[in-house]
């Protein structure tokens, strides 16, 4: 068995996220994902077909945030975790979202870990 951590870090998306009146307009949210991916054995070739292609995670996140407004960062994190765990090779996922501009003096976020 071979285990890798596949990372998508610092994906900035403009989306409607929040419950406050000033959050009706899209705001910058930074998304980071770490997936523990398990393969049956050591990689044999230097080929994308042998590993998890993180393009599906990025594309899935972009589609998710474009589809509808989301009230809570927790809901966004759960959705991203479910997206990642849809690939059976993903054993564990850590998702972090951060609202970059909600306060002038701080960033606020949420982080979750989900495992099979």
Secondary structure as UniProt FT lines:
FT   STRAND          2..15
FT   HELIX           21..23
FT   STRAND          27..39
FT   HELIX           48..50
FT   HELIX           55..67
FT   HELIX           73..85
FT   TURN            88..89
FT   STRAND          90..99
FT   STRAND          108..115
//
